[in-house]
Amino acid sequence: YWPRRKFLRYPGTIKARFLPPIPPGLDKEEFMRRLIGETEAACDQMLIEAAQAPNPPPMPPTALKRLAELGAAAKT
């Protein structure tokens, strides 16, 4: 993990998640609702996992704010 515009580097593993496909044929509003909802839910889950890891990366203020909204605390 490395922050933008900084030379600092942090050890760790980058994780990605492939979500199930959204079925074809949905109208634009339903497609976008599902796309945003499923993506945000997966991102929230991965953020919580990263924050609660034994050696979490430094979290930017936006991530800390989202963790507070989710009721999850980051390890410090």
KESE-195193 format. One record per residue: residue in three letters; x, y, z of N, C-alpha, C, O in turn. Coordinates in pm, 1 decimal, decimal comma, always signed. Atoms other than C-alpha are relative to their C-alpha. Layout:
REM KESE-195193
+---------+----------+----------+----------+----------+----------+----------+----------+----------+----------+----------+----------+----------+
: residuo :      n.x :      n.y :      n.z :     ca.x :     ca.y :     ca.z :      c.x :      c.y :      c.z :      o.x :      o.y :      o.z :
+---------+----------+----------+----------+----------+----------+----------+----------+----------+----------+----------+----------+----------+
:     ALA :        X :        Y :        Z :        X :        Y :        Z :        X :        Y :        Z :        X :        Y :        Z :
...
+---------+----------+----------+----------+----------+----------+----------+----------+----------+----------+----------+----------+----------+
//
This chain:
REM KESE-195193
+---------+----------+----------+----------+----------+----------+----------+----------+----------+----------+----------+----------+----------+
: residuo :      n.x :      n.y :      n.z :     ca.x :     ca.y :     ca.z :      c.x :      c.y :      c.z :      o.x :      o.y :      o.z :
+---------+----------+----------+----------+----------+----------+----------+----------+----------+----------+----------+----------+----------+
:     TYR :    +84,7 :   -117,9 :     +0,0 :     +0,0 :     +0,0 :     +0,0 :    +88,5 :   +123,2 :     +0,0 :   +186,3 :   +128,3 :    +74,5 :
:     TRP :    -74,9 :   -125,3 :     -1,1 :   +131,8 :   +346,6 :    -79,7 :    -95,0 :   +115,9 :    -26,7 :   -175,8 :   +110,9 :   -119,4 :
:     PRO :    +85,4 :   -117,1 :    +19,8 :    -38,5 :   +683,2 :    -44,9 :    +43,3 :    +81,7 :   -121,2 :   +159,2 :    +76,7 :   -162,4 :
:     ARG :    -29,8 :    -85,0 :   +115,1 :    -58,1 :   +923,9 :   -336,7 :    +95,1 :   +111,8 :    +38,9 :    +86,9 :   +168,0 :   +148,1 :
:     ARG :    -92,7 :   -112,3 :    -12,6 :   +220,4 :  +1179,0 :   -377,5 :    +89,3 :     -7,4 :   +124,9 :   +134,3 :    +95,5 :   +175,3 :
:     LYS :    -89,6 :    +16,5 :   -114,7 :   +424,1 :  +1035,8 :    -89,3 :    +94,2 :   -116,1 :    -28,3 :    +60,2 :   -209,7 :   -100,6 :
:     PHE :    -98,0 :   +105,4 :    +18,2 :   +734,2 :   +822,2 :    -77,8 :    -21,3 :   -113,8 :    +99,7 :    +39,0 :   -220,0 :    +84,5 :
:     LEU :    +21,4 :   +101,7 :   -102,2 :   +608,9 :   +626,1 :   +223,6 :    -60,1 :   -126,5 :    -59,4 :   -144,0 :   -119,9 :   -149,2 :
:     ARG :    +53,6 :   +128,4 :    +42,4 :   +538,1 :   +256,5 :   +171,9 :    -36,9 :    -78,2 :   +125,0 :    +30,7 :    -69,4 :   +227,5 :
:     TYR :    +46,0 :    +79,9 :   -113,0 :   +347,6 :    +22,1 :   +400,2 :    -12,3 :   -144,9 :    -44,7 :    -65,5 :   -171,6 :   -152,5 :
:     PRO :    +11,3 :   +140,5 :    +38,0 :   +372,4 :   -357,8 :   +398,4 :   -145,5 :    -45,2 :     +6,5 :   -226,5 :    +11,2 :    +80,0 :
:     GLY :   +135,0 :    +54,3 :     -3,9 :    +61,5 :   -557,2 :   +332,8 :    -33,6 :    -72,7 :   -128,3 :    +49,9 :    -87,9 :   -217,5 :
:     THR :    +50,3 :    +72,9 :   +114,9 :   -144,4 :   -746,4 :    +82,6 :   -115,5 :    +77,3 :    -60,6 :   -206,6 :   +119,9 :    +10,4 :
:     ILE :   +111,4 :    -64,2 :    +69,1 :   -367,7 :   -587,0 :   -177,5 :   -104,8 :   -106,7 :    -26,8 :    -73,2 :   -214,5 :    -77,0 :
:     LYS :   +109,4 :    +94,2 :    +22,3 :   -705,9 :   -757,8 :   -193,2 :   -100,2 :    +60,7 :    -97,0 :   -124,0 :   +181,4 :    -97,5 :
:     ALA :   +105,1 :    -40,2 :    +93,6 :   -968,6 :   -742,6 :   -464,8 :   -114,5 :    -99,4 :    +13,8 :    -95,1 :   -212,7 :    +57,7 :
:     ARG :   +116,6 :    +87,2 :     -8,7 :  -1315,2 :   -886,7 :   -479,2 :    -78,2 :    +11,0 :   -131,1 :   -107,8 :   +121,0 :   -177,7 :
:     PHE :    +84,6 :     +4,3 :   +118,9 :  -1510,4 :   -993,3 :   -786,7 :   -142,1 :    -28,7 :    +46,0 :   -167,7 :   -129,9 :   +111,3 :
:     LEU :   +139,3 :    +14,3 :    -41,0 :  -1882,5 :   -948,3 :   -733,3 :    -77,2 :    -78,3 :   -105,1 :    -36,0 :    -84,7 :   -220,9 :
:     PRO :    +82,8 :    +70,2 :    +98,6 :  -2155,0 :  -1156,4 :   -896,7 :    -47,4 :    +97,0 :   -108,1 :    -66,5 :   +215,7 :    -81,7 :
:     PRO :    +45,0 :    -89,4 :   +107,0 :  -2266,3 :  -1020,8 :  -1233,0 :   -141,9 :    +50,3 :    +24,5 :   -224,8 :    -18,5 :    +83,9 :
:     ILE :   +135,4 :    -54,9 :     -4,2 :  -2568,8 :   -796,0 :  -1250,8 :    -71,5 :    -52,1 :   -124,3 :    -18,1 :    -42,4 :   -234,8 :
:     PRO :    +67,3 :    +59,0 :   +116,4 :  -2827,8 :   -962,3 :  -1474,5 :    -32,1 :   +104,1 :   -107,1 :    -60,8 :   +219,7 :    -76,1 :
:     PRO :    +33,6 :    -92,9 :   +108,3 :  -2888,5 :   -807,5 :  -1815,5 :   -150,2 :    +26,8 :     -5,4 :   -230,9 :    -47,3 :    +50,7 :
:     GLY :   +140,7 :    -29,4 :    +23,4 :  -3213,9 :   -643,9 :  -1913,2 :    -64,4 :    +93,2 :   +100,8 :   -182,7 :   +124,8 :    +88,4 :
:     LEU :    +56,4 :    -92,6 :    -98,2 :  -3259,7 :   -413,6 :  -1614,9 :     -8,6 :   +138,9 :    -60,9 :    +71,0 :   +174,9 :   -147,6 :
:     ASP :     +3,0 :   -138,1 :    +46,9 :  -3369,2 :    -58,4 :  -1676,3 :   +115,2 :    +75,9 :    +65,4 :   +174,7 :    +28,1 :   +162,0 :
:     LYS :   -118,1 :    -75,7 :    -42,8 :  -3104,9 :   +210,4 :  -1620,4 :     -2,2 :    +29,4 :   +149,7 :   +100,0 :    +14,9 :   +216,8 :
:     GLU :     +8,0 :    -36,0 :   -142,3 :  -3229,8 :   +316,6 :  -1275,4 :    +26,1 :   -120,8 :    +89,4 :    +99,7 :   -110,8 :   +187,6 :
:     GLU :    -20,2 :   +121,0 :    -79,5 :  -3244,4 :    -40,3 :  -1140,5 :   +144,2 :    -48,2 :    -11,1 :   +204,0 :    -88,6 :    +88,7 :
:     PHE :   -139,3 :    +40,0 :    +19,1 :  -2904,9 :   -124,5 :  -1290,8 :    +92,9 :    +85,0 :    +86,0 :   +178,1 :    +31,5 :   +156,9 :
:     MET :    -87,0 :    -89,6 :    -76,9 :  -2741,1 :   +182,3 :  -1133,7 :    -20,1 :    -18,7 :   +149,8 :    +76,5 :    -15,2 :   +226,1 :
:     ARG :    +27,2 :    +22,1 :   -142,3 :  -2913,3 :   +121,6 :   -798,5 :    +73,7 :   -124,8 :    +48,5 :   +136,9 :   -122,7 :   +154,1 :
:     ARG :    -67,7 :   +124,0 :    -39,0 :  -2779,8 :   -234,8 :   -787,4 :   +151,4 :    +14,2 :     -8,5 :   +223,1 :    -31,9 :    +80,3 :
:     LEU :   -144,2 :    -19,5 :    +15,9 :  -2435,5 :   -138,5 :   -916,5 :    +57,7 :    +76,7 :   +118,3 :   +156,0 :    +33,9 :   +178,7 :
:     ILE :    -49,6 :    -82,4 :   -110,5 :  -2388,5 :   +132,3 :   -655,2 :    -17,1 :    -71,9 :   +133,2 :    +75,6 :    -74,5 :   +214,2 :
:     GLY :    +26,1 :    +67,2 :   -127,1 :  -2548,2 :    -65,0 :   -371,1 :    +94,2 :   -116,3 :    +26,3 :   +150,8 :   -127,7 :   +135,0 :
:     GLU :    -85,7 :   +117,4 :    -18,2 :  -2351,5 :   -384,8 :   -425,9 :   +147,7 :    +38,2 :     +9,9 :   +222,4 :    -21,6 :    +87,4 :
:     THR :   -139,3 :    -44,8 :     -5,6 :  -2023,1 :   -203,4 :   -487,8 :    +30,2 :    +65,9 :   +133,9 :   +133,0 :    +37,0 :   +195,3 :
:     GLU :    -21,7 :    -67,7 :   -128,2 :  -2058,7 :    +17,7 :   -180,0 :     +0,0 :    -99,3 :   +115,7 :    +81,1 :    -86,7 :   +207,4 :
:     ALA :     +4,1 :   +100,1 :   -107,1 :  -2152,1 :   -279,9 :    +40,1 :   +130,0 :    -80,3 :     +4,4 :   +183,3 :   -105,6 :   +112,4 :
:     ALA :   -125,6 :    +75,3 :     +4,7 :  -1845,5 :   -475,4 :    -76,3 :   +117,1 :    +86,5 :    +45,8 :   +205,0 :    +38,9 :   +117,6 :
:     CYS :   -107,5 :    -91,4 :    -42,9 :  -1619,2 :   -170,8 :    -28,8 :     -3,9 :    +21,4 :   +151,0 :   +100,3 :    +23,3 :   +216,5 :
:     ASP :    +12,9 :    -16,9 :   -144,8 :  -1756,1 :   -116,3 :   +321,9 :    +54,1 :   -122,0 :    +73,8 :   +125,4 :   -108,3 :   +173,3 :
:     GLN :    -47,5 :   +122,5 :    -63,7 :  -1688,2 :   -480,2 :   +410,7 :   +152,9 :     -8,5 :     -5,3 :   +216,3 :    -45,1 :    +93,7 :
:     MET :   -145,9 :     +4,8 :    +12,4 :  -1330,7 :   -460,2 :   +279,0 :    +67,3 :   +107,9 :    +85,0 :   +176,1 :    +85,8 :   +138,0 :
:     LEU :    -54,3 :   -106,3 :    -84,6 :  -1272,6 :   -130,4 :   +461,7 :     +2,4 :    -44,3 :   +145,8 :   +101,1 :    -22,4 :   +216,1 :
:     ILE :     +5,4 :    +49,5 :   -138,2 :  -1383,7 :   -286,1 :   +790,8 :   +107,1 :   -106,5 :    +21,8 :   +176,5 :   -104,7 :   +123,5 :
:     GLU :   -102,8 :   +104,0 :    -11,5 :  -1159,8 :   -589,0 :   +729,7 :   +139,7 :    +60,8 :     +8,2 :   +222,1 :    +17,0 :    +88,6 :
:     ALA :   -132,1 :    -64,4 :     -1,6 :   -861,6 :   -364,1 :   +657,2 :    +23,4 :    +72,7 :   +131,7 :   +132,9 :    +66,6 :   +187,7 :
:     ALA :    -14,7 :    -77,0 :   -123,9 :   -925,8 :   -145,9 :   +962,3 :    +21,0 :    -90,0 :   +120,6 :    +87,1 :    -50,2 :   +216,5 :
:     GLN :     -9,7 :    +91,0 :   -113,7 :   -950,3 :   -447,3 :  +1193,3 :   +112,1 :   -102,4 :    -15,9 :   +125,0 :   -193,2 :    +66,2 :
:     ALA :   -113,0 :    +91,1 :    +22,3 :   -645,1 :   -627,1 :  +1051,4 :   +105,2 :    +20,3 :   +109,0 :   +109,6 :   +126,4 :   +171,3 :
:     PRO :   -103,6 :    -14,2 :   -102,6 :   -352,0 :   -692,7 :  +1286,5 :    +94,1 :   +118,2 :    -23,9 :   +139,7 :   +180,6 :    +71,9 :
:     ASN :    -89,2 :   -111,0 :    +32,7 :   -139,5 :   -432,4 :  +1105,0 :    -68,1 :    +86,5 :   -106,3 :    -30,7 :    +81,6 :   -223,5 :
:     PRO :    +76,5 :    -75,7 :   +100,0 :   -384,5 :   -190,6 :   +939,5 :    +81,3 :   +112,7 :    -62,0 :   +170,5 :   +168,3 :     +2,2 :
:     PRO :    -68,2 :   -113,6 :    +62,6 :   -266,0 :    +69,3 :   +690,2 :    -50,5 :   +129,9 :    +60,7 :   -157,7 :   +131,6 :   +121,1 :
:     PRO :    +51,3 :   -128,4 :    -47,0 :   -293,8 :   +435,5 :   +783,3 :   -126,2 :    +34,7 :    -79,3 :   -130,4 :    +19,6 :   -201,4 :
:     MET :   +128,2 :    -29,7 :    +63,5 :   -648,7 :   +545,8 :   +710,8 :    -15,0 :   +149,7 :    -23,8 :    +10,9 :   +229,3 :    +66,5 :
:     PRO :    +26,1 :   -141,8 :    +25,3 :   -730,9 :   +876,6 :   +542,2 :   -126,2 :    +43,7 :    +74,2 :   -206,3 :    -40,7 :   +114,4 :
:     PRO :   +118,0 :    -49,3 :    -72,5 :   -993,4 :  +1098,6 :   +707,4 :   -132,1 :    -49,9 :    -58,0 :   -226,2 :    -75,2 :    +17,2 :
:     THR :   +125,1 :    +47,7 :    +59,7 :  -1259,3 :   +986,5 :   +458,6 :    -30,4 :   -143,5 :    +41,9 :   -146,5 :   -178,1 :    +64,2 :
:     ALA :    +20,0 :   +138,1 :    -43,5 :  -1206,8 :   +621,2 :   +554,9 :    -39,3 :     -4,6 :   +147,1 :   -127,3 :    -81,7 :   +185,2 :
:     LEU :    +35,2 :     -4,3 :   -141,9 :  -1217,4 :   +702,3 :   +926,6 :   -143,4 :    +47,1 :    +19,8 :   -214,8 :     -4,0 :   +106,1 :
:     LYS :   +138,3 :    -48,6 :     -7,9 :  -1540,8 :   +895,5 :   +874,4 :    -97,7 :   -111,2 :    -37,7 :   -199,3 :   -130,4 :    +29,2 :
:     ARG :    +88,7 :   +108,4 :    +43,0 :  -1696,2 :   +602,4 :   +686,1 :     -3,6 :   -111,1 :   +103,3 :   -110,2 :   -167,7 :   +127,6 :
:     LEU :     -1,4 :   +101,0 :   -105,8 :  -1586,7 :   +357,6 :   +956,4 :    -87,8 :    +42,6 :   +116,3 :   -159,1 :    -40,0 :   +173,4 :
:     ALA :    +85,1 :    -50,7 :   -107,8 :  -1755,7 :   +578,7 :  +1216,5 :   -147,1 :    -12,4 :    -38,2 :   -229,9 :    -49,4 :    +45,1 :
:     GLU :   +138,3 :    +13,3 :    +46,9 :  -2073,9 :   +583,6 :  +1005,9 :    -46,8 :   -144,8 :     +5,8 :   -163,9 :   -171,7 :    +32,8 :
:     LEU :    +33,4 :   +142,1 :     -1,6 :  -2063,2 :   +204,0 :   +988,0 :     +1,5 :    -58,0 :   +141,1 :    -41,5 :   -171,6 :   +161,6 :
:     GLY :     -7,8 :    +48,2 :   -137,1 :  -2005,5 :   +173,6 :  +1362,4 :   +116,6 :    -94,0 :    +23,2 :   +115,0 :   -172,9 :   +117,7 :
:     ALA :   -119,1 :    +83,8 :    -13,5 :  -1669,2 :     +3,4 :  +1314,3 :   +117,4 :    +89,2 :    +36,8 :   +129,4 :   +201,5 :    -12,1 :
:     ALA :   -115,8 :    -78,9 :    -42,7 :  -1351,3 :   +121,4 :  +1478,9 :   +126,0 :    -52,8 :    -66,2 :   +142,3 :   -173,3 :    -85,5 :
:     ALA :   -130,9 :    +37,8 :    +53,8 :  -1007,1 :   +121,4 :  +1325,2 :    +94,3 :    -26,5 :   +115,9 :    +86,7 :    +40,3 :   +219,0 :
:     LYS :   -102,7 :    +24,1 :   -101,4 :   -721,2 :    -26,4 :  +1526,1 :   +102,7 :   +110,7 :     -8,4 :   +141,5 :   +152,2 :   -117,6 :
:     THR :   -102,8 :   -104,5 :     -2,0 :   -472,2 :   +236,0 :  +1633,0 :   +120,6 :    -46,4 :    +76,1 :   +217,9 :    +27,9 :    +88,7 :
+---------+----------+----------+----------+----------+----------+----------+----------+----------+----------+----------+----------+----------+
//
